[in-house]
Amino acid sequence: MSGDMFLGALIDAGVSRALLEQTVAALGIGARLEISGVNRSGIAATKVDVIVDGEKELAAVEKEHDHAHEHGDSRGHSHGEAHAHRHSQAQPSSRTGVSATHSDVHSHPHEHSHGRGLNEIREIIRKAAISERAKKTAITIFEALGAAEAKIHNSDIESVHFHEVGAVDAMVDIVGAAVGAEALGVDEFVCSPLDVGGGTVKCAHGVFPVPAPATVELLMGAPLYSSGIQSELVTPTGAAIVKTLANRFGGFPEMKMERAGYGAGTRDFPGHANVVRLAIGEAMPTLAGKTTRETISVLEANLDDLNPQIFGYVLDRLLEDGALDAFAMPVQMKKTRPGTLLTVLCRSEDADKLTQLIFTETSTLGVRRRDEQRQTLARRWVTVATQWGEVRMKIASMNGTVTNYAPEYEDCRRIAAERHLPLKTVMQEATQQYLRSGEKH
């Protein structure tokens, strides 16, 4: 997965060439796109090259390589696939995403007194004539890329600079990806496991194993594997795009196929189609309401000497920092001591952060971790107007039928406190207003 391969897949899947060309021109950074049809191991695909000051990005990056301001990638690619489901007017869509395995010489950000910093890049994106949603997505991708490099080099994200050539190339790839993803008109992306390749890659700091350090950092929690190809198959830019766009990882989703597109990499591996596939479709009505399966992490710690006041604070902190749920159960521990079992449910990418919080805020000496499968009903929010103000209602459904509904506790608690009303009265009023609204699907 690389940025230019994703652009190629977008165009091949039907996104307007003119739209992406206009997007690049709107950046005003001296770049343009060169779009062509190629063949990769028998598959017709769209190849996108970024032309910077009249040169293809690869030639430009190699020309600048002697300055050692950037990390150079190996230009290798492999095949992968991305799936996007469009929301049906009649039924909710199922989750989908972006899967890929490819690489290109994309500059990796590196601290240096020259080049473009994140603030400058943010300003260029904000001034571009693209939608606010696309601007937000592009900036988020860039910040993910910068944060990964900053952590690797033990520096502050704002001090990360992109080499001049690499910054232009990355802006074209990232902003084009943001605009193209929006143009697809899909609700969700799902990404297949990523083939990261193998071998080594030469960077300004020396030779590193594939995947590159920034790619590893960006794809924490994602399912990765290597097919044995000795080349970099996922670039940091591609990983940052996946990290931002993908709602989840999984196999090919259940959907009614509408179209597919293939984006080509530079290399043509014998017997291995060097393309990324973007498949687009609509969730089937009979499938849209199925429960969603996902892998989550479960963290556990036994506590027998923690102040109960601190325990309440720890639960609040865990939930504020991204835990899906956090709860406690009384247990009988060794030496017949009464204790508390702290359990935290979280996304895999948040497990390390929340484990660190447990160690910092509690007296435990160990935290157990395991991954488990979770099934969840489709959930959404609606807002109802009560006589005291608006309250959000959480709605759960299966196969298009509402199965559960409940008023948001925090909204009701706030109104109850402000109006000096019983909490149960506010919750009952919100529920009655929801039922009167006729919002049943």
C-alpha positions in Angstrom: 0.0 0.0 0.0 1.4 3.4 -1.0 -0.2 6.7 -1.6 0.1 6.8 -5.4 -1.2 3.3 -5.7 -4.3 4.3 -3.7 -4.8 7.2 -6.1 -4.5 4.9 -9.0 -7.1 2.5 -7.5 -9.5 5.5 -6.9 -9.3 6.6 -10.5 -9.7 3.1 -11.8 -12.7 2.7 -9.6 -14.4 5.7 -11.1 -13.2 8.8 -9.2 -12.8 11.6 -11.7 -9.3 12.2 -13.0 -10.2 15.9 -13.4 -11.1 16.1 -9.7 -7.7 14.8 -8.6 -5.9 16.9 -11.1 -7.7 20.0 -9.9 -7.0 19.0 -6.3 -3.2 18.9 -7.0 -3.4 22.2 -8.8 -5.3 23.8 -5.9 -2.3 23.0 -3.6 -0.1 25.3 -5.6 3.1 23.4 -4.9 4.4 22.9 -8.4 3.2 19.4 -8.9 0.9 17.6 -11.3 -0.3 14.1 -12.0 0.7 11.8 -14.9 -1.9 9.1 -15.3 -1.5 6.0 -17.5 -2.8 2.5 -18.0 -0.3 -0.3 -17.3 -0.3 -4.1 -16.9 1.0 -5.9 -13.8 1.2 -9.7 -14.1 -1.8 -9.8 -16.4 -4.0 -7.3 -14.5 -4.8 -3.9 -16.2 -4.3 -1.1 -13.7 -4.0 2.6 -13.4 -0.6 4.1 -12.7 -0.3 7.5 -11.1 3.0 9.4 -11.1 3.6 12.7 -9.3 5.5 15.2 -11.4 7.4 17.7 -9.4 9.1 20.5 -11.3 8.9 18.5 -14.5 10.4 15.3 -13.0 8.7 12.2 -11.8 8.8 11.8 -8.0 11.1 8.8 -8.2 13.7 10.6 -10.2 13.5 13.7 -8.1 13.8 11.7 -4.8 16.8 9.8 -6.1 18.4 13.1 -7.3 18.0 14.5 -3.8 19.1 11.3 -2.1 22.7 12.5 -1.6 21.4 15.2 0.8 20.3 12.4 3.1 17.3 14.5 4.4 14.8 11.7 3.9 14.2 8.0 4.3 14.0 6.4 0.8 11.7 3.5 0.1 12.5 0.5 -2.1 9.7 1.1 -4.6 8.5 -2.4 -4.2 4.8 -3.3 -4.2 2.5 -6.3 -3.8 -1.1 -6.9 -4.3 -3.7 -6.1 -1.7 -7.3 -5.0 -1.7 -9.6 -2.3 -0.3 -13.3 -2.6 0.2 -15.8 0.2 0.6 -19.5 -0.1 1.2 -21.9 2.6 0.3 -24.7 3.3 2.7 -28.0 2.1 1.3 -31.0 4.4 1.7 -33.1 1.5 2.8 -30.6 -0.3 5.1 -27.6 0.7 7.2 -24.3 -0.3 5.6 -21.8 -2.7 7.0 -18.3 -1.7 7.9 -15.7 -1.7 5.3 -12.1 -0.6 4.7 -8.8 -0.3 2.8 -6.5 -3.2 2.4 -3.2 -3.1 0.6 0.4 -4.2 0.3 2.7 -2.1 -1.8 5.4 0.4 -1.7 6.9 3.4 -3.5 9.8 5.8 -2.8 7.8 8.0 -0.5 9.9 10.3 1.6 9.6 9.7 5.3 9.6 12.8 7.4 12.9 13.6 9.2 14.0 16.4 11.4 16.0 18.9 9.6 16.4 22.7 9.4 15.2 22.6 5.7 12.0 21.2 4.2 8.4 21.7 5.3 7.2 21.4 8.8 3.7 20.3 9.8 2.5 23.8 10.4 3.4 24.9 6.9 1.8 21.8 5.4 -1.4 22.4 7.5 -1.6 25.9 6.1 -1.2 24.8 2.5 -4.0 22.2 3.0 -6.3 24.7 4.7 -5.9 27.2 1.9 -6.6 24.7 -0.8 -9.9 24.8 -2.7 -11.2 21.5 -1.3 -13.9 20.5 1.1 -13.5 21.1 4.8 -14.0 17.3 5.4 -11.2 16.5 3.0 -8.9 19.1 4.6 -9.5 17.5 8.0 -8.9 14.0 6.7 -5.6 15.1 5.0 -4.3 16.9 8.0 -5.1 13.9 10.2 -3.2 11.6 7.9 -0.2 13.9 7.9 -0.3 14.2 11.7 -0.3 10.4 12.0 2.7 10.3 9.8 4.5 13.0 11.7 3.6 11.5 15.1 5.1 8.1 14.0 8.4 9.7 12.9 8.5 11.9 16.0 8.2 8.9 18.3 10.9 7.0 16.4 13.4 9.9 16.5 12.4 10.9 20.1 11.4 14.4 19.0 8.4 16.6 19.1 5.9 16.3 16.3 6.1 20.0 15.5 9.9 19.7 14.9 9.5 17.0 12.3 10.2 18.3 8.8 9.6 16.7 5.4 12.3 17.0 2.8 11.2 19.5 0.1 10.7 16.9 -2.6 9.1 14.4 -0.2 6.8 16.9 1.2 5.4 17.8 -2.2 4.9 14.1 -3.1 3.3 13.3 0.3 0.9 16.2 0.0 -0.2 15.1 -3.4 -0.7 11.5 -2.3 -2.4 12.4 1.0 -4.6 15.2 -0.1 -5.6 13.3 -3.2 -6.4 10.3 -1.1 -8.6 12.4 1.2 -10.5 14.1 -1.7 -10.8 10.8 -3.6 -12.1 8.9 -0.6 -14.7 11.5 0.0 -15.7 11.4 -3.7 -16.4 7.7 -3.5 -19.5 8.5 -1.4 -19.0 5.5 0.9 -19.8 5.3 4.5 -17.1 2.9 5.7 -13.8 1.3 4.7 -12.6 -2.1 5.8 -9.0 -3.2 5.2 -7.6 -6.7 4.5 -4.5 -7.9 6.4 -1.5 -6.2 5.0 1.5 -8.0 3.4 4.4 -5.9 4.5 7.1 -7.7 2.4 10.6 -8.4 3.7 14.2 -7.6 3.2 15.7 -4.2 4.1 15.3 -0.6 3.2 18.0 2.1 3.0 17.2 5.2 5.0 19.2 8.3 5.9 20.1 6.8 9.2 21.2 3.4 7.7 19.7 0.1 6.7 16.6 -1.0 8.4 14.5 -4.2 8.2 11.2 -4.1 6.3 8.6 -2.9 7.3 10.3 0.5 8.0 10.1 1.8 11.6 7.5 4.4 10.8 5.3 1.8 9.1 5.5 -0.4 12.1 4.5 2.4 14.4 1.5 3.4 12.2 0.2 -0.1 11.9 0.2 -1.0 15.6 -2.8 -3.3 16.2 -3.3 -4.0 12.5 -3.1 -7.6 11.2 0.2 -7.9 9.2 2.0 -10.8 7.5 4.8 -11.3 4.9 4.4 -13.4 1.8 8.2 -13.6 1.5 8.7 -11.0 -1.2 12.0 -9.2 -0.4 10.7 -5.7 -1.0 8.9 -3.0 1.0 5.2 -3.5 0.3 3.7 -1.0 2.6 5.1 2.5 2.8 4.7 4.9 5.7 2.5 7.2 3.6 0.3 4.2 2.7 0.2 3.1 6.3 -0.9 6.5 7.4 -3.7 6.5 4.9 -4.9 3.1 6.0 -4.7 4.1 9.7 -6.9 7.1 9.1 -9.4 5.8 6.6 -9.9 2.2 7.7 -12.7 1.5 10.2 -11.6 -2.0 10.8 -9.6 -4.9 9.3 -11.1 -8.2 8.1 -11.8 -10.5 5.1 -13.7 -9.5 2.0 -17.0 -8.1 3.4 -20.5 -9.3 2.4 -21.8 -6.8 -0.1 -23.4 -6.5 -3.5 -20.4 -5.6 -5.8 -20.8 -2.4 -7.9 -17.3 -1.7 -9.2 -13.6 -2.3 -8.5 -10.4 -0.5 -9.3 -6.7 -1.4 -9.5 -3.8 1.0 -8.7 -0.4 -0.1 -10.0 3.0 0.1 -8.3 6.2 0.9 -10.2 7.7 -2.6 -10.2 6.3 -5.6 -12.0 7.0 -8.7 -9.9 7.0 -12.0 -11.8 4.0 -14.0 -10.9 2.7 -11.4 -8.4 0.3 -8.6 -9.4 1.8 -5.4 -8.1 -1.6 -3.7 -7.6 -3.8 -2.5 -4.8 -7.5 -3.3 -5.3 -10.4 -1.0 -4.2 -13.7 -2.9 -4.3 -16.9 -0.9 -3.8 -20.4 -2.2 -3.1 -23.6 -1.9 -1.1 -24.5 -3.9 2.0 -27.2 -6.4 1.2 -30.5 -5.7 3.1 -30.5 -9.1 4.7 -26.9 -8.6 5.8 -26.8 -5.0 6.8 -28.3 -5.6 10.2 -26.1 -8.5 11.2 -24.0 -8.1 14.3 -20.5 -6.8 13.9 -17.6 -9.0 14.9 -14.4 -7.4 16.0 -11.3 -8.2 18.0 -10.8 -6.3 21.2 -8.2 -6.5 24.0 -9.2 -7.4 27.6 -7.0 -6.1 30.4 -7.2 -7.4 33.9 -5.5 -6.6 37.2 -6.1 -7.8 40.8 -6.1 -5.1 43.4 -6.1 -5.6 47.2 -4.5 -2.5 48.6 -5.9 0.4 46.6 -7.8 3.3 48.2 -11.4 3.0 47.0 -11.4 6.8 46.2 -8.5 6.3 43.9 -10.3 3.3 42.2 -13.2 5.5 41.1 -10.7 8.0 39.7 -8.9 5.2 37.8 -12.2 4.1 36.2 -12.9 7.6 35.0 -9.4 8.0 33.6 -9.6 4.7 31.7 -12.9 5.7 30.0 -11.7 9.2 29.2 -8.5 7.7 27.6 -10.4 5.4 25.2 -11.5 2.3 27.1 -14.7 0.8 25.6 -15.7 -0.3 29.1 -14.1 -0.6 32.6 -15.6 -2.3 35.6 -14.8 -4.1 38.9 -15.8 -7.3 40.6 -15.1 -8.3 44.2 -12.8 -11.3 44.5 -11.2 -13.4 47.3 -7.4 -13.2 46.8 -4.4 -15.1 48.3 -4.0 -15.1 52.0 -7.8 -14.8 52.2 -7.6 -11.1 51.5 -10.7 -9.4 49.9 -9.8 -7.7 46.7 -11.1 -6.2 43.4 -10.7 -7.5 39.9 -10.3 -4.6 37.5 -11.4 -5.4 33.9 -10.9 -3.1 31.0 -12.2 -3.6 27.4 -10.4 -1.6 24.7 -9.3 -1.5 21.1 -6.1 -3.4 20.5 -4.3 -0.2 19.5 -5.2 1.4 22.9 -4.1 -1.6 25.0 -0.5 -0.4 25.7 -1.6 3.1 26.6 -4.2 1.9 29.0 -1.9 -0.7 30.5 0.6 2.0 31.3 -2.2 4.0 32.9 -3.2 1.1 35.2 0.4 0.7 36.3 0.8 4.4 36.9 -2.5 5.0 38.8 -2.9 1.7 40.8 -0.8 -0.4 43.0 -0.8 -3.5 40.8 2.4 -5.2 39.8 1.0 -7.0 36.8 -1.7 -6.6 34.1 -3.0 -9.6 32.1 -3.9 -9.1 28.5 -5.8 -11.2 26.0 -7.6 -10.7 22.7 -11.2 -11.8 22.4 -13.9 -11.6 19.7 -16.8 -9.3 20.4 -20.2 -9.1 18.6 -22.0 -5.9 18.7 -25.4 -4.7 17.4 -25.6 -1.8 14.9 -25.7 1.4 17.0 -26.6 5.0 16.2 -27.7 8.2 18.0 -30.8 10.3 17.6 -31.6 13.5 19.5 -35.0 14.1 21.1 -36.3 17.4 22.5 -37.6 17.3 26.0 -39.2 20.2 27.8 -35.8 20.8 29.5 -33.5 20.5 26.5 -32.1 18.0 24.1 -31.2 14.4 25.0 -29.4 11.9 22.9 -30.8 8.4 22.6 -28.6 5.4 21.8 -30.4 3.1 19.4 -29.4 -0.5 18.8 -30.8 -2.6 15.9 -30.6 -6.0 14.2 -31.7 -6.8 10.7 -33.1 -3.3 10.4 -35.3 -3.6 13.5 -34.7 -1.6 16.7 -34.0 -3.9 19.6 -32.9 -1.5 22.3 -33.0 2.2 23.0 -31.9 4.2 26.0 -31.3 7.9 26.9 -27.7 9.0 27.2 -26.9 9.1 30.9 -24.7 12.2 30.8 -27.3 14.3 29.0 -29.9 13.3 31.5 -27.6 13.8 34.5 -26.7 17.3 33.3 -30.4 18.3 32.9 -31.3 16.8 36.3 -28.5 18.7 38.0 -29.3 22.0 36.3 -33.0 21.8 36.8 -33.0 20.2 40.2 -35.1 17.3 38.9 -35.0 13.6 39.7 -32.8 11.8 37.2 -35.4 9.1 36.6 -37.9 11.8 35.6 -35.6 13.2 32.9 -34.8 9.7 31.6 -38.5 8.8 31.5 -39.3 12.0 29.6 -36.6 11.4 27.0 -37.8 7.9 26.4 -41.4 9.0 26.0 -40.4 11.7 23.5 -38.4 9.1 21.5 -41.4 6.8 21.4 -43.7 9.7 20.4 -41.4 10.7 17.5 -42.0 7.4 15.7 -38.3 6.9 15.1 -38.3 3.1 15.0 -35.7 2.3 12.4 
